[in-house]
Amino acid sequence: MGGLAFLVAWHKRAAIESCLSNAKVPVYAVGSADYTQAIKPFNYRVTFNPAAYAVPATVEHVQAAVKCGADNKIQVTAKSGGHSYASHGLGGEDGHLIVDMKNFKDVKVDIAAQMAVIGTGGRLGDVATALYNQGKQAISHGTCPGVGVGGLTLHGGYGLISRSKGLTLDNLLEATVVLANSSVVTASATQNPDLFWALRGAGAAFGIVTNFKFKTFTAPENNLVFQYFISPNSASQLAAILTAIQDFTRNAQPPELNMRLFLSAFTTFSGVYYGSRADFDKVMNPLLTNMGIGGGFAQVTQNSWLNTLTSFSNGPLQQATPYDTHETFFSKSLMPSYLSPAAIDALSQYWYNNARNNQRSWYLLFDSHGGNSSAISEVPADSTSYAHRNATFKMQFYDRVNSGNYDSTWMPFLNGWVKAITDKMPEEKFGMYINYADTSLSKEEAHEKYWLGNYKRLVAIKERVDPGKVFEGPQIVGS
Ligand SMILES: Cc1cc2nc3c(=O)[nH]c(=O)nc-3n(C[C@H](O)[C@H](O)[C@H](O)COP(=O)(O)OP(=O)(O)OC[C@H]3O[C@@H](n4cnc5c(N)ncnc54)[C@H](O)[C@@H]3O)c2cc1C
């Protein structure tokens, strides 16, 4: 940083610190042990230095923090679980005022109404446990228990009951939001419906949500968790497996079946079936035959709801404080409506010729997302700003190192894999999932890929509710 830029940054930091202090907003002082811990991102590859770090305990504190940011022309960023792949919860760039929602983690169930009010700072494992402990309730959400319910919900929220119950944002009834002008409003289907539409897919750009009201469902028990261990040994074998899964997901996958193919050094086909073993076999056996893995090694076990979640959580549901789990990686996504035979072939060739030789800890995850009977695809495309209703798969490309830094010269590995696929389908508008934020996208690419045809309407709403761009970031709406 040059001398003048340093001086400007120093003055801004002093001004925001003094404003927060006068307004009695709790903070982690820059340089303190709490601050140093709190700015550790989930993805160690992408680190930032905020201008100030607020830790509000009340909605009034959030309002005061937003006002301090706006008055001092410092961009304001909400952070919930801090799991953004691009560290968007730390601003996605240096110099933001971070508003950490960690104190907003109450979960209150209204069992008669099957509704729950959930603070946005909670982590999924804790939220799921609290919902279950209050009348065995549940919502649809992602698999990693450390992810924040705030970022997950405001940009999607896919997990192993989403094909049955919809995305997390599909179950949202209401949100309490602090806007850029520091007022507090409710967003719902009947109050501020445009804002409610924008929050469900692009939330970070529109305000700080302090709590959500969700509709809940009674947690299903006796769920069949399945995992098949498979080892494709040629590009054509992988292509056959993917073709079979795609055909099945689009045309024959029942809503009670949720599944994913995890392609890696060890490949698994896994998921959850919410039904009986006899029905599961009836549904699954023809698919396994078409995939050519009828005789593969399998595990199928019956699980309670919390054990079902734990089966996919890589650890206990309840999360330690302070949260201190991190990885170092680069990631991309694709949300294709369909993969043509040529695209599947290119994907499989790339796997055979490039990925298999990569010694880092990479994977490509295919989540069955859409298709004829998916609860996600049944939601009308224009009813939320989430733009991927017709995506058959949610594909996540992930390349990680288990120690040391991730060298930027490795990024072409995943960029090349995505290009190999998209080059074969020039007519397809491939969407990408902002919850798997991709740091290699320019802001224009990010806007187009994350929000497709919804972007224009989002910008119009942004201009109305945040004309001064108090909530900014390198990839969010209006940036
Ligand atoms: C290990 C891991 C597993 C994952 N598994 C899944 C999965 O199974 N399914 C899935 O769909 N996704 C999954 N994700 C992606 C995850 O949903 C996103 O990274 C999500 O945005 C993280 O939310 P967060 O609150 O933890 O992150 P943060 O970094 O805190 O926030 C992410 C974004 O949301 C904004 N934001 C957060 N809280 C608020 C708020 N209260 N008001 C306004 N804006 C806010 C932030 O400003 C930022 O732009 C996973 C991520 C990781 C790292």
The ligand as an SDF file (V2000), in Angstrom:
LIG
                    3D

 53 58  0  0  0  0  0  0  0  0999 V2000
  -17.2280  -27.2700    4.0970 C   0  0  0  0  0  0  0  0  0  0  0  0
  -18.3690  -26.6410    3.3390 C   0  0  0  0  0  0  0  0  0  0  0  0
  -19.4800  -27.4030    3.0440 C   0  0  0  0  0  0  0  0  0  0  0  0
  -20.5600  -26.8370    2.3430 C   0  0  0  0  0  0  0  0  0  0  0  0
  -21.6650  -27.6110    2.0760 N   0  0  0  0  0  0  0  0  0  0  0  0
  -22.7070  -27.0560    1.4210 C   0  0  0  0  0  0  0  0  0  0  0  0
  -23.8820  -27.8160    1.1490 C   0  0  0  0  0  0  0  0  0  0  0  0
  -23.9830  -28.9950    1.5170 O   0  0  0  0  0  0  0  0  0  0  0  0
  -24.8970  -27.2240    0.4770 N   0  0  0  0  0  0  0  0  0  0  0  0
  -24.8290  -25.9240    0.0660 C   0  0  0  0  0  0  0  0  0  0  0  0
  -25.7960  -25.4450   -0.5290 O   0  0  0  0  0  0  0  0  0  0  0  0
  -23.7340  -25.1800    0.3170 N   0  0  0  0  0  0  0  0  0  0  0  0
  -22.6800  -25.7160    0.9700 C   0  0  0  0  0  0  0  0  0  0  0  0
  -21.5660  -24.9670    1.2120 N   0  0  0  0  0  0  0  0  0  0  0  0
  -21.5040  -23.5910    0.7230 C   0  0  0  0  0  0  0  0  0  0  0  0
  -22.1340  -22.6400    1.7190 C   0  0  0  0  0  0  0  0  0  0  0  0
  -23.5300  -22.7420    1.6360 O   0  0  0  0  0  0  0  0  0  0  0  0
  -21.7290  -21.2000    1.3850 C   0  0  0  0  0  0  0  0  0  0  0  0
  -20.3490  -21.0630    1.4710 O   0  0  0  0  0  0  0  0  0  0  0  0
  -22.4520  -20.2130    2.2930 C   0  0  0  0  0  0  0  0  0  0  0  0
  -22.5040  -18.9450    1.6840 O   0  0  0  0  0  0  0  0  0  0  0  0
  -21.7660  -20.1080    3.6380 C   0  0  0  0  0  0  0  0  0  0  0  0
  -22.5200  -19.3380    4.5010 O   0  0  0  0  0  0  0  0  0  0  0  0
  -21.8100  -18.7550    5.8120 P   0  0  0  0  0  0  0  0  0  0  0  0
  -22.8010  -17.9450    6.5280 O   0  0  0  0  0  0  0  0  0  0  0  0
  -21.1110  -19.8540    6.5080 O   0  0  0  0  0  0  0  0  0  0  0  0
  -20.6660  -17.8660    5.1370 O   0  0  0  0  0  0  0  0  0  0  0  0
  -20.2220  -16.3480    5.2350 P   0  0  0  0  0  0  0  0  0  0  0  0
  -18.8820  -16.3490    4.6110 O   0  0  0  0  0  0  0  0  0  0  0  0
  -20.3550  -15.8220    6.6060 O   0  0  0  0  0  0  0  0  0  0  0  0
  -21.2740  -15.6140    4.2920 O   0  0  0  0  0  0  0  0  0  0  0  0
  -21.4080  -15.9370    2.9310 C   0  0  0  0  0  0  0  0  0  0  0  0
  -22.0910  -14.7710    2.2150 C   0  0  0  0  0  0  0  0  0  0  0  0
  -23.3610  -14.5180    2.7850 O   0  0  0  0  0  0  0  0  0  0  0  0
  -23.4340  -13.1850    3.3060 C   0  0  0  0  0  0  0  0  0  0  0  0
  -24.1390  -13.2420    4.5740 N   0  0  0  0  0  0  0  0  0  0  0  0
  -23.8930  -14.0770    5.6070 C   0  0  0  0  0  0  0  0  0  0  0  0
  -24.7420  -13.8350    6.6050 N   0  0  0  0  0  0  0  0  0  0  0  0
  -25.5400  -12.8280    6.2100 C   0  0  0  0  0  0  0  0  0  0  0  0
  -26.6010  -12.1200    6.8370 C   0  0  0  0  0  0  0  0  0  0  0  0
  -27.0020  -12.4340    8.0590 N   0  0  0  0  0  0  0  0  0  0  0  0
  -27.2040  -11.1280    6.1460 N   0  0  0  0  0  0  0  0  0  0  0  0
  -26.7960  -10.8070    4.8840 C   0  0  0  0  0  0  0  0  0  0  0  0
  -25.7890  -11.4440    4.2550 N   0  0  0  0  0  0  0  0  0  0  0  0
  -25.1710  -12.4300    4.9160 C   0  0  0  0  0  0  0  0  0  0  0  0
  -21.9880  -12.7550    3.4910 C   0  0  0  0  0  0  0  0  0  0  0  0
  -21.8340  -11.3610    3.4640 O   0  0  0  0  0  0  0  0  0  0  0  0
  -21.3210  -13.4540    2.3370 C   0  0  0  0  0  0  0  0  0  0  0  0
  -21.4960  -12.7060    1.1460 O   0  0  0  0  0  0  0  0  0  0  0  0
  -20.4880  -25.4980    1.9130 C   0  0  0  0  0  0  0  0  0  0  0  0
  -19.3580  -24.7380    2.2260 C   0  0  0  0  0  0  0  0  0  0  0  0
  -18.3000  -25.3050    2.9220 C   0  0  0  0  0  0  0  0  0  0  0  0
  -17.0860  -24.4690    3.2210 C   0  0  0  0  0  0  0  0  0  0  0  0
  1  2  1  0
  2  3  1  0
  2 52  2  0
  3  4  2  0
  4  5  1  0
  4 50  1  0
  5  6  2  0
  6  7  1  0
  6 13  1  0
  7  8  2  0
  7  9  1  0
  9 10  1  0
 10 11  2  0
 10 12  1  0
 12 13  2  0
 13 14  1  0
 14 15  1  0
 14 50  1  0
 15 16  1  0
 16 17  1  0
 16 18  1  0
 18 19  1  0
 18 20  1  0
 20 21  1  0
 20 22  1  0
 22 23  1  0
 23 24  1  0
 24 25  2  0
 24 26  1  0
 24 27  1  0
 27 28  1  0
 28 29  2  0
 28 30  1  0
 28 31  1  0
 31 32  1  0
 32 33  1  0
 33 34  1  0
 33 48  1  0
 34 35  1  0
 35 36  1  0
 35 46  1  0
 36 37  1  0
 36 45  1  0
 37 38  2  0
 38 39  1  0
 39 40  1  0
 39 45  2  0
 40 41  1  0
 40 42  2  0
 42 43  1  0
 43 44  2  0
 44 45  1  0
 46 47  1  0
 46 48  1  0
 48 49  1  0
 50 51  2  0
 51 52  1  0
 52 53  1  0
M  END
$$$$
